[in-house]
Every structure is written in structure tokens, then in C-alpha cells.
Amino acid sequence: MRSNLISFFYFHALRYNIFGFSFVALKDEPPASINNQREIKMKTYPEIAVGKPSVFLPRKELDMQKWAVVACDQFTSEPEYWQDVQHIVGDAPSTLNMILPEVYLGKGEEIDIIQKTQSTMKRYLAEGLLVEHEGFILVERTVAGKTRHGILMALDLEAYDFSVGSQSLIRATEGTVLDRLPPRIKIREGAPLELPHILVLIDDPQRTVIEPIVAQKTSLPALYDFELMKGSGHLRGFSIQDSHIENQMISAIKQLADSDDFNTKYQVNSDHGVLLFAMGDGNHSLATAKAIWEKNKSTVGMDHPSRYALIELENVHDTGLEFEPIHRVVFSCKADYKSAMLSFFGESVTFEECQTYQLVKDNVYAQNNIGQIVGVVSEYGFGLIHFTHPESNLPVGTLQPFLDNWLKAGAASEIDYVHGDDVVLRLGQKPGTLGLLLPPMPKSDLFKTVILDGALPRKTFSMGEAIEKRFYVESRKIQ
């Protein structure tokens, strides 16, 4: 029933344009070619919602550094980054030509870019630039002196529910912002391929799933090995073809999903559903895939490839994985934030000026255990916001309702969610702009917090800085 409500809400909302994206009018009928598509042929493990995918990799003679670009939802306030990427890529085949960088949203270019991404996918397939590879892939990413590992796999969208209070096997960790879905839906609905930047987490402190494969990586066939553009580190991929290794991995995942072990681990009763896969990055991309699947599944059947989404699975306990805060930058501020906060929070908020940005960072990242602290950067200088009696467990949870209310009242034009304290400094000092610096959340708290309290406030944490995000390499047919 809940999935039917999700489907009804999203697609009628989009159809009648309540989100304000006039170019995203979805038709009630599926795409004309959808009934002619082949059924899923991949091996699946339905009890844990896992599929062994068949993916496309670029031909080996292509320039991999130009082929791979960072996730489309990065550097959204820095068009110069994407202009530089375009200059690097030039006319070479690249995933840049198959995505819509979100820096261009709201700039009047969406329709043209979306049409080009879909035609490029079809052209790359027709020209034989993509080579099909079947099986799980071990991914190794080294950046900023850290190395982390993941497994590329497909997840069953039937086991995913991003609704508030969901008890599904695959779960959102943060609130889903509905008005971010329409452009993503428009892209995926007409696309023959999906390119994943979705990172999904498991809570595996004993390191039973991914790490045993990493220990054997020298025996695995190499699929790619190259430097990423713009100082984003090194990327390697290894093919997992050994059935023994695959079986061990699947058995370990099944053990994590055992309900008795789950209840003991988190000290909960059977009223709590097993949370096996928690969203790390790309929540809105997975929500988009889910919404389209709910719309189309009655027409295309349960064996259609769009039932699954391609993701990279990582262990939250990977030593190379760090949780970074996601900061806020508010643009075109028309009112004084201090007066507005005093009106919103009353006596539970106070303000302090700082002489340097370093002092702001020191206080925010230390959090003195007396209330909560958020840093401020504006054209007038630096400061701290002190919440003396916060109602949320996290500073972001205290701050976000105010920001939502402030924008709703027309006091500012928009909020961007940015990575890196340097970006807050650079953007926050611009006239009419307010940069808000937030502390990181301990990654060890993620699973239990979501299990007990539900999804966190949206944009609470980030798995690394912007340059550490997933780069597009693999793709998969979804039609």
C-alpha cells in the first residue's frame, strides 16, 4: 500500500507540476519501446535484495581520465569546475556527455542537456564504445591519502522505501527532498542506461563482506586502473568471477541480515525491521529509480531491469571512509539572520563574533558539549551561533527548520549544500551571501540512529569531500 501511495503521489505531483519544474510533465503511459525490452537475466539473491549485474565498461583504448567524471550533484555552486571538466574532456568519449551536472539546474539548459545525454547513450552503444561485463566488481579508490573499497552490485528496489518511518531492508538515512526528483526522473525515464554514483553502506564491524575480497585482490582480473582528473585520486576495478569468493560474500551479507543477530546487535525487538543497506550518497538518485519503478512495474512486469539499481556497497567501518559535514550557503539574503533567529528560537540562541575563520572552525569542530555551535561567514566577518537549548540531537537538525522557514518567508533566494570549509569561506564572503559551517557526525552512530530515530535531517553528512565522491565509470541497461 505504501509503495502505491509513493507512486501515486510522485507521478501525479509531477504530472500537474506542483514542484514548479515545467519541463517534467510525465506521461501516464510508459515509453513506447518499454514493452520490447528483454527481461532480467542476471542472477539474484532475493532474500537480501542483491543482484549480480551485467554492466558496460568503456573500451580499453579510450582515455579513462577523460571518460570518468565526478558525481553530477557535486560543485553545484562552482560552474568553473564543470567548465574546466568540459575543457579537459573536449570531444573525447566521456560520461560527462551522459549526465546532467546539477550546476546547470534552473539555468534554462536542462531540456537540451537531458536530450543530449540520452542520445549520447544510444550513440555510444551503437558505436560499440561500451563493452558488457557480467559480475560483481571490487572498486578501490585512493584519494587524499586514504584508500577505501566497495563492491559494485545491483539492489532490488522492491526492498527500498524512503518513506518516513520505513522499516525496509534498504533505507534512506536522510530526509528525501521531493523537489529534487523531477529533473532526475526526466533523465532516467527516457535513458537506456543508468550511471551510478550511489554509495550504500553496511554496518560490518567484523569486516566479513568486503575486506576478505580485498585481501585476495591480487588474484582478481583487473578491469581498470587509472588516475582521476583534477586531483581526485586513483581508481582501480577488479572482476569478481570466482564463485567461491562470491558465495562467501553473499553468505556474509545474509548473516548481517539475520533478524536475531540484528536484534542483539542493536538491542531492539522484532518491531524494528532489519536495516541491511543504508544510503550513504545518492539518496535522491535511488529515490528517482524507485519512483519510476513504482510507476512502470505493473506494465513492464517484475522481471524488468528497471526493478534494480546499480550501486557501490561500502562498509561504514572502512578506515578509508570518513564522514564530512555538509555545510549551508544561503544566497541573496534580504534580511538580518540574527533578528530572524531571535524571533524563531527566542532566548535559546546567542551570537558571538570571531576575529578569524580558523577560530570559527576550531569552535565548530570541537563542540564544547554546552548546547550546539554553528559557524557563520558573511561579507561582514566571522561569527558563531550558539544554540543553548537545542531540540535536535544534531546542530543541522536545529538549524534546518529555521532555514526552511526563512526561505519560505522570502528572506533569501536559495540554499546550496556544499562540501569543504574552504567553499563556505569563499562563497560566504560574497555580498548578500551567508555561509554556515557545521560539524561532522560520527559515522559509528549512523545505523543505530536511523534504526531508533528514523531518517536524519536532510544533508546531514557526506562521505568525504567533493573530490572524494564516486566517479562514473560503469553503466547498466535499464530498458
C-alpha positions as CSV (number, residue, x, y, z in Angstrom):
1,M,0.0,0.0,0.0
2,R,2.8,2.4,1.0
3,S,4.6,1.9,-2.3
4,N,1.4,2.5,-4.3
5,L,1.0,5.8,-2.4
6,I,4.5,6.8,-3.2
7,S,3.9,6.1,-6.9
8,F,0.6,7.9,-6.9
9,F,2.0,11.0,-5.1
10,Y,5.2,11.4,-7.1
11,F,3.8,10.9,-10.6
12,H,0.6,12.9,-10.2
13,A,2.6,15.6,-8.5
14,L,5.0,15.7,-11.4
15,R,2.2,15.5,-13.9
16,Y,0.5,18.5,-12.5
17,N,3.7,20.4,-12.0
18,I,3.3,21.1,-8.3
19,F,7.1,21.2,-7.9
20,G,7.5,24.1,-10.4
21,F,9.5,22.2,-13.0
22,S,7.6,22.9,-16.1
23,F,9.7,20.6,-18.3
24,V,8.9,17.5,-16.3
25,A,5.4,16.6,-17.4
26,L,5.4,12.8,-17.3
27,K,3.0,10.8,-19.4
28,D,0.8,8.2,-17.8
29,E,1.8,5.6,-20.4
30,P,5.3,4.0,-20.4
31,P,7.8,4.9,-23.1
32,A,6.9,3.3,-26.5
33,S,9.8,1.0,-26.5
34,I,9.5,-0.3,-23.0
35,N,7.4,-3.3,-23.8
36,N,10.0,-4.6,-26.3
37,Q,12.8,-4.8,-23.7
38,R,14.4,-8.1,-22.6
39,E,13.8,-9.5,-19.1
40,I,16.4,-9.5,-16.4
41,K,18.9,-12.3,-16.9
42,M,21.1,-11.6,-14.0
43,K,21.5,-13.9,-11.0
44,T,19.7,-12.6,-8.0
45,Y,19.7,-13.2,-4.2
46,P,16.1,-12.1,-3.4
47,E,16.3,-12.7,0.4
48,I,18.9,-9.9,0.6
49,A,17.7,-7.9,-2.4
50,V,21.0,-8.3,-4.3
51,G,21.6,-8.8,-8.0
52,K,24.7,-9.8,-9.9
53,P,24.8,-7.2,-12.5
54,S,25.8,-7.0,-16.1
55,V,27.5,-3.7,-16.7
56,F,29.1,-1.8,-19.5
57,L,32.7,-0.6,-19.3
58,P,34.4,1.7,-21.8
59,R,36.6,0.1,-24.4
60,K,40.1,-0.2,-23.1
61,E,41.6,2.1,-25.8
62,L,39.5,5.1,-24.6
63,D,41.2,7.7,-22.4
64,M,39.9,6.7,-18.9
65,Q,40.8,10.0,-17.3
66,K,38.5,11.8,-19.7
67,W,35.9,9.1,-19.5
68,A,35.3,9.3,-15.7
69,V,33.8,12.4,-14.2
70,V,32.6,13.1,-10.6
71,A,29.0,12.7,-9.4
72,C,26.6,15.2,-11.0
73,D,25.5,16.6,-7.6
74,Q,28.9,18.0,-6.7
75,F,30.3,21.5,-7.2
76,T,26.8,22.8,-7.7
77,S,27.8,26.4,-6.8
78,E,31.1,26.3,-8.8
79,P,30.4,26.4,-12.5
80,E,34.1,26.9,-13.1
81,Y,34.7,23.3,-12.0
82,W,32.4,21.9,-14.7
83,Q,33.7,24.3,-17.3
84,D,37.2,23.0,-16.6
85,V,36.0,19.4,-16.8
86,Q,34.5,20.2,-20.2
87,H,37.8,21.7,-21.3
88,I,39.6,18.5,-20.2
89,V,37.2,16.2,-21.9
90,G,36.9,18.1,-25.2
91,D,35.5,15.9,-27.9
92,A,36.6,12.6,-26.3
93,P,34.0,10.0,-25.3
94,S,33.1,10.7,-21.7
95,T,30.5,10.1,-19.0
96,L,30.2,13.9,-18.9
97,N,28.1,13.6,-22.0
98,M,25.7,11.1,-20.3
99,I,24.9,13.1,-17.1
100,L,23.3,16.4,-16.2
101,P,25.6,18.3,-13.8
102,E,23.3,19.9,-11.3
103,V,25.1,23.2,-11.5
104,Y,23.0,23.8,-14.7
105,L,19.6,23.2,-13.0
106,G,17.5,26.3,-13.2
107,K,19.7,27.9,-15.8
108,G,17.4,27.1,-18.8
109,E,19.6,24.4,-20.2
110,E,18.1,21.3,-18.7
111,I,16.0,20.2,-21.6
112,D,18.8,20.4,-24.2
113,I,21.3,18.7,-21.8
114,I,18.9,15.9,-21.0
115,Q,18.2,15.2,-24.6
116,K,21.9,15.2,-25.4
117,T,22.6,12.7,-22.5
118,Q,20.1,10.2,-23.8
119,S,21.1,10.5,-27.4
120,T,24.8,10.1,-26.4
121,M,24.0,6.9,-24.5
122,K,22.3,5.5,-27.6
123,R,25.2,6.6,-29.8
124,Y,27.9,5.1,-27.6
125,L,26.0,1.8,-27.6
126,A,25.6,1.9,-31.3
127,E,29.2,2.7,-31.9
128,G,30.5,-0.1,-29.7
129,L,32.2,2.1,-27.2
130,L,30.8,0.1,-24.4
131,V,31.8,-3.5,-23.6
132,E,29.5,-5.6,-21.5
133,H,30.9,-7.3,-18.3
134,E,28.9,-9.6,-16.1
135,G,29.6,-9.9,-12.4
136,F,30.4,-8.1,-9.2
137,I,33.3,-5.6,-9.2
138,L,35.6,-4.7,-6.4
139,V,36.3,-1.0,-6.5
140,E,39.4,0.6,-4.9
141,R,39.6,4.4,-4.5
142,T,42.6,6.2,-3.2
143,V,42.4,9.9,-2.6
144,A,43.7,12.4,-0.1
145,G,46.0,9.8,1.4
146,K,43.1,7.4,2.1
147,T,42.0,4.2,0.4
148,R,38.6,2.7,0.6
149,H,36.9,-0.3,-1.1
150,G,33.4,-1.2,-2.3
151,I,31.5,-3.8,-4.3
152,L,29.6,-2.8,-7.4
153,M,26.2,-4.6,-7.3
154,A,22.5,-4.2,-8.1
155,L,19.9,-3.7,-5.4
156,D,16.2,-4.6,-5.7
157,L,14.0,-1.5,-5.5
158,E,11.2,-3.7,-4.2
159,A,13.1,-3.8,-0.9
160,Y,13.6,0.0,-0.7
161,D,11.3,2.5,0.9
162,F,12.3,6.1,1.6
163,S,9.0,7.0,3.4
164,V,9.3,8.4,6.9
165,G,9.2,5.5,9.4
166,S,10.2,2.9,6.8
167,Q,11.3,-0.5,8.1
168,S,12.5,-1.7,4.8
169,L,15.7,-3.7,4.2
170,I,17.2,-0.8,2.1
171,R,16.5,2.5,3.8
172,A,17.2,6.3,3.4
173,T,19.4,7.8,6.1
174,E,18.3,11.3,5.5
175,G,15.1,13.1,4.5
176,T,14.3,13.0,0.8
177,V,13.8,16.4,-0.8
178,L,10.9,15.9,-3.1
179,D,11.6,18.8,-5.4
180,R,15.0,17.4,-6.3
181,L,13.4,14.4,-8.0
182,P,11.7,15.9,-11.2
183,P,14.9,16.6,-13.3
184,R,16.4,13.2,-12.2
185,I,13.2,11.4,-13.2
186,K,13.2,13.1,-16.6
187,I,16.7,11.9,-17.2
188,R,16.3,8.3,-16.1
189,E,12.8,7.8,-17.6
190,G,14.0,8.1,-21.1
191,A,17.5,6.8,-20.7
192,P,18.7,3.4,-21.9
193,L,21.4,3.3,-19.3
194,E,22.0,4.2,-15.7
195,L,25.3,5.5,-14.4
196,P,25.6,5.1,-10.6
197,H,27.1,7.5,-8.1
198,I,25.0,5.8,-5.4
199,L,27.0,4.6,-2.4
200,V,25.2,2.3,0.0
201,L,26.6,1.3,3.4
202,I,26.6,-1.9,5.5
203,D,27.4,-2.0,9.2
204,D,30.0,-4.7,9.3
205,P,32.4,-4.1,12.2
206,Q,33.9,-7.6,11.9
207,R,34.7,-6.8,8.2
208,T,33.2,-10.1,6.8
209,V,31.8,-8.9,3.5
210,I,34.2,-6.7,1.5
211,E,37.5,-7.0,3.3
212,P,38.1,-10.7,2.6
213,I,37.8,-9.9,-1.1
214,V,40.3,-7.0,-0.8
215,A,42.7,-9.5,0.8
216,Q,42.5,-11.5,-2.4
217,K,42.5,-8.6,-5.0
218,T,45.9,-9.5,-6.5
219,S,44.3,-12.7,-7.8
220,L,41.4,-10.9,-9.4
221,P,41.4,-9.8,-13.0
222,A,42.0,-6.0,-13.3
223,L,39.3,-4.1,-15.2
224,Y,40.6,-0.6,-14.9
225,D,43.5,1.3,-13.2
226,F,44.0,5.0,-13.7
227,E,44.4,8.5,-12.3
228,L,41.2,10.5,-12.0
229,M,41.1,14.1,-13.3
230,K,41.5,17.3,-11.2
231,G,43.5,15.7,-8.3
232,S,40.7,13.3,-7.4
233,G,43.0,10.4,-6.7
234,H,43.3,6.9,-8.2
235,L,40.7,4.3,-9.2
236,R,41.0,0.6,-9.7
237,G,38.4,-2.1,-10.5
238,F,38.7,-5.9,-10.2
239,S,36.4,-8.5,-11.6
240,I,34.9,-11.0,-9.1
241,Q,34.4,-14.1,-11.1
242,D,35.4,-16.8,-8.6
243,S,32.1,-18.5,-7.4
244,H,33.7,-19.3,-4.1
245,I,34.5,-15.7,-3.4
246,E,31.0,-14.7,-4.5
247,N,29.4,-17.3,-2.2
248,Q,31.4,-16.1,0.8
249,M,30.4,-12.5,0.2
250,I,26.7,-13.4,-0.2
251,S,26.8,-15.6,2.9
252,A,28.3,-12.8,4.9
253,I,25.6,-10.3,3.8
254,K,22.9,-12.8,4.7
255,Q,24.4,-13.1,8.2
256,L,24.2,-9.3,8.6
257,A,20.5,-9.6,7.6
258,D,19.8,-12.3,10.2
259,S,17.0,-10.9,12.3
260,D,18.1,-12.5,15.6
261,D,21.7,-11.2,15.2
262,F,20.3,-7.8,14.2
263,N,18.1,-7.5,17.3
264,T,21.0,-8.5,19.5
265,K,23.4,-6.1,17.8
266,Y,21.3,-3.1,18.1
267,Q,19.4,-4.1,21.3
268,V,16.0,-3.8,19.6
269,N,13.0,-6.1,19.5
270,S,11.2,-7.6,16.5
271,D,9.1,-4.4,16.0
272,H,12.1,-3.0,14.2
273,G,12.7,-4.3,10.7
274,V,16.2,-5.3,9.7
275,L,18.2,-2.4,8.2
276,L,20.8,-4.1,6.0
277,F,21.6,-1.4,3.4
278,A,21.7,2.3,4.5
279,M,22.0,5.1,2.0
280,G,25.4,6.9,2.0
281,D,25.4,9.0,-1.1
282,G,22.9,9.3,-3.9
283,N,19.7,9.0,-1.9
284,H,17.8,11.1,-4.5
285,S,19.1,9.1,-7.4
286,L,17.9,5.9,-5.7
287,A,14.6,7.6,-4.9
288,T,14.2,8.5,-8.5
289,A,14.8,4.9,-9.6
290,K,12.2,3.8,-7.1
291,A,9.6,6.3,-8.2
292,I,10.0,5.2,-11.9
293,W,9.8,1.6,-11.0
294,E,6.6,2.0,-9.0
295,K,5.1,3.8,-11.9
296,N,6.0,1.3,-14.6
297,K,6.1,-2.1,-12.9
298,S,2.5,-3.0,-13.5
299,T,3.1,-2.5,-17.2
300,V,6.6,-3.9,-17.7
301,G,6.4,-6.8,-15.2
302,M,8.5,-7.8,-12.2
303,D,11.4,-9.1,-14.3
304,H,12.3,-5.8,-16.0
305,P,15.8,-4.4,-15.5
306,S,14.5,-1.1,-14.1
307,R,13.5,-3.1,-10.9
308,Y,17.1,-2.9,-9.9
309,A,19.6,0.0,-9.4
310,L,23.3,-0.2,-9.7
311,I,25.2,0.9,-6.6
312,E,28.5,0.6,-4.9
313,L,28.4,-1.1,-1.5
314,E,30.8,0.1,1.2
315,N,31.4,-0.8,4.9
316,V,30.8,2.1,7.2
317,H,33.8,0.8,9.2
318,D,36.2,1.1,6.3
319,T,39.2,3.0,7.6
320,G,39.4,5.0,4.4
321,L,35.8,6.3,4.7
322,E,35.3,9.5,6.6
323,F,32.0,11.3,7.3
324,E,32.3,15.0,6.4
325,P,29.7,17.6,7.3
326,I,27.6,19.2,4.6
327,H,27.5,23.0,5.1
328,R,24.9,25.5,4.0
329,V,25.4,28.6,1.9
330,V,22.4,30.9,1.6
331,F,22.2,33.3,-1.3
332,S,20.6,36.7,-1.9
333,C,19.8,37.3,1.8
334,K,17.3,40.2,2.2
335,A,17.1,40.2,6.0
336,D,19.3,40.1,9.0
337,Y,19.8,36.5,10.1
338,K,20.3,37.4,13.8
339,S,17.0,39.1,14.1
340,A,15.3,36.3,12.3
341,M,16.9,33.7,14.5
342,L,16.0,35.5,17.7
343,S,12.4,35.6,16.5
344,F,12.5,31.9,15.7
345,F,14.5,30.5,18.6
346,G,13.9,33.0,21.3
347,E,16.4,33.1,24.2
348,S,17.9,29.7,23.2
349,V,20.1,31.3,20.6
350,T,23.1,33.7,21.1
351,F,25.8,35.1,18.8
352,E,29.5,35.6,19.1
353,E,31.9,37.4,16.8
354,C,35.2,35.9,15.8
355,Q,38.3,37.6,14.5
356,T,39.4,34.7,12.2
357,Y,37.9,31.9,10.3
358,Q,40.3,29.5,12.0
359,L,38.7,30.4,15.3
360,V,35.3,29.6,13.8
361,K,36.4,26.2,12.6
362,D,38.1,25.4,15.9
363,N,34.9,26.1,17.9
364,V,32.5,24.3,15.4
365,Y,34.5,21.2,15.1
366,A,35.2,21.0,18.9
367,Q,31.6,21.5,20.0
368,N,32.1,22.2,23.7
369,N,29.2,20.0,24.9
370,I,27.2,23.0,26.1
371,G,24.5,23.2,23.6
372,Q,25.4,23.4,19.9
373,I,27.6,25.6,17.7
374,V,27.3,26.7,14.1
375,G,29.8,28.9,12.3
376,V,29.0,31.9,10.2
377,V,30.8,33.6,7.3
378,S,29.4,36.7,5.7
379,E,30.7,39.8,3.9
380,Y,30.8,41.5,7.4
381,G,33.1,38.9,9.0
382,F,33.1,35.7,11.0
383,G,31.0,34.5,13.9
384,L,29.4,31.7,15.9
385,I,25.8,30.8,16.6
386,H,25.2,29.2,20.0
387,F,22.1,27.1,20.5
388,T,21.8,26.8,24.3
389,H,18.8,24.6,24.4
390,P,18.6,22.7,21.1
391,E,15.6,20.5,20.4
392,S,17.5,18.3,17.9
393,N,20.4,15.9,18.7
394,L,22.4,17.4,15.9
395,P,23.2,21.0,15.0
396,V,22.0,20.5,11.5
397,G,18.6,19.3,12.8
398,T,18.4,22.5,14.9
399,L,19.4,24.8,12.1
400,Q,17.5,23.4,9.1
401,P,13.9,24.2,10.2
402,F,14.9,27.9,10.6
403,L,16.5,28.0,7.2
404,D,13.4,26.4,5.6
405,N,11.2,28.9,7.3
406,W,13.5,31.8,6.4
407,L,13.4,30.9,2.7
408,K,9.7,30.3,2.8
409,A,9.3,33.8,4.1
410,G,11.2,35.2,1.1
411,A,14.2,36.4,3.2
412,A,16.7,34.7,0.8
413,S,16.6,33.2,-2.7
414,E,18.1,29.7,-2.2
415,I,20.3,27.4,-0.2
416,D,23.1,25.3,-1.6
417,Y,24.6,22.3,0.3
418,V,28.4,22.4,0.0
419,H,31.4,20.3,0.9
420,G,34.5,21.7,2.4
421,D,35.1,24.6,4.8
422,D,37.1,26.4,2.1
423,V,33.9,26.6,0.0
424,V,32.0,28.1,2.9
425,L,34.7,30.7,3.3
426,R,34.9,31.5,-0.4
427,L,31.2,31.8,-1.1
428,G,30.1,33.1,2.3
429,Q,32.1,36.3,1.9
430,K,30.3,37.3,-1.3
431,P,27.8,40.2,-0.9
432,G,24.3,39.1,0.2
433,T,25.5,35.6,1.0
434,L,25.6,33.7,4.3
435,G,27.9,30.7,4.8
436,L,27.0,28.3,7.7
437,L,29.7,25.9,8.9
438,L,28.5,22.6,10.5
439,P,30.3,19.9,12.5
440,P,30.7,16.2,11.3
441,M,28.6,13.4,12.6
442,P,30.4,10.3,13.9
443,K,29.9,7.5,11.3
444,S,29.6,4.9,14.0
445,D,26.3,6.5,15.1
446,L,24.6,6.2,11.7
447,F,22.9,2.8,11.7
448,K,21.6,2.8,15.3
449,T,20.4,6.4,15.0
450,V,18.4,5.6,11.8
451,I,17.1,2.4,13.4
452,L,15.9,4.1,16.5
453,D,15.0,7.6,15.4
454,G,14.4,7.3,11.6
455,A,16.0,9.3,8.9
456,L,18.3,12.1,9.8
457,P,17.7,15.8,8.7
458,R,18.4,16.1,5.0
459,K,22.0,16.7,4.0
460,T,23.4,15.8,7.5
461,F,26.6,14.1,6.4
462,S,28.8,13.5,3.4
463,M,31.1,10.5,2.7
464,G,34.2,12.5,2.1
465,E,34.8,15.9,0.4
466,A,33.5,16.7,-3.1
467,I,36.6,15.4,-4.9
468,E,36.3,12.1,-3.0
469,K,32.8,11.4,-4.4
470,R,32.2,8.5,-6.8
471,F,33.3,8.9,-10.4
472,Y,31.2,7.5,-13.2
473,V,32.8,4.6,-14.9
474,E,30.3,1.7,-15.3
475,S,26.8,1.9,-16.7
476,R,23.9,-0.6,-16.9
477,K,20.9,-1.1,-19.2
478,I,17.6,-0.2,-17.6
479,Q,15.4,-0.5,-20.7
